[in-house]
Amino acid sequence: MPTIEERVAYLEGQVSEHSHTLVEIRDSIRQLEGRFDARFDQLERRFDARFDQLERRFETRFDVGDRRFEGLDDRVARHFTWLVGLQVTTIVAILGALLARP
């Protein structure tokens, strides 16, 4: 049967070994956290770049649409001017014809 000193020494060795193992586990977890942080940073940069690219594409598309609507607005304004001009001319011609009757 081991003596008390031997048993205490054995237990101290076991506790020391467990403490060393816990330190290694803690270090491994910190390394893992660092790897996760690096990976999330990388993903965030990729997502940001992708969203910036999509935003530029949408802005380009909206600019094209805006230019098309501006062109359409100009055409509608010209056509409206012609339409009003034709109506005024028609009214003047009708009034002239009515006033010219004996």
SULLIN-V249228 format. One record per residue. SS is DSSP state (2 for helix, 1 for strand, 0 for the rest). BURIAL is b if it has 24 or more other ideal C-beta (glycine too) atoms within 12 Angstrom, else e. D_CENTER is the distance of its C-alpha to the mean C-alpha in Angstrom with 1 decimal. Layout:
BEGIN
ss=<SS	SS>
burial=<BURIAL	BURIAL>
d_center=<D_CENTER	D_CENTER>
END
This chain:
BEGIN
ss=<0	0	0	2	2	2	2	2	2	2	2	2	2	2	2	2	2	2	2	2	2	2	2	2	2	2	2	2	2	2	2	2	2	2	2	2	2	2	2	2	2	2	2	2	2	2	2	2	2	2	2	2	2	2	2	2	2	2	2	2	2	2	2	2	2	2	2	2	2	2	2	2	2	2	2	2	2	2	2	2	2	2	2	2	2	2	2	2	2	2	2	2	2	2	2	2	2	2	2	2	0	0>
burial=<e	e	e	e	e	e	e	e	e	e	e	e	e	e	e	e	e	e	e	e	e	e	e	e	e	e	e	e	e	e	e	e	e	e	e	e	e	e	e	e	e	e	e	e	e	e	e	e	e	e	e	e	e	e	e	e	e	e	e	e	e	e	e	e	e	e	e	e	e	e	e	e	e	e	e	e	e	e	e	e	e	e	e	e	e	e	e	e	e	e	e	e	e	e	e	e	e	e	e	e	e	e>
d_center=<72.4	70.2	70.9	68.7	67.8	66.7	64.7	63.0	62.3	60.9	58.6	57.6	56.7	54.7	52.8	52.2	50.9	48.6	47.4	46.7	44.8	42.7	41.9	40.9	38.6	37.0	36.5	35.0	32.6	31.5	31.0	28.9	26.8	26.4	25.4	22.8	21.4	21.3	19.7	16.9	16.4	16.3	13.7	11.5	12.0	11.4	8.0	7.2	9.0	7.6	4.0	6.5	8.7	7.0	6.6	10.1	11.3	10.5	12.2	15.0	15.5	15.7	18.0	20.1	20.3	21.3	24.0	25.3	25.7	27.3	29.7	30.4	31.1	33.5	35.2	35.6	37.1	39.5	40.5	41.0	43.2	45.3	45.6	46.8	49.2	50.6	51.2	52.9	55.0	56.0	57.0	59.0	60.7	61.5	62.8	64.8	66.3	67.2	68.8	70.7	72.5	76.1>
END
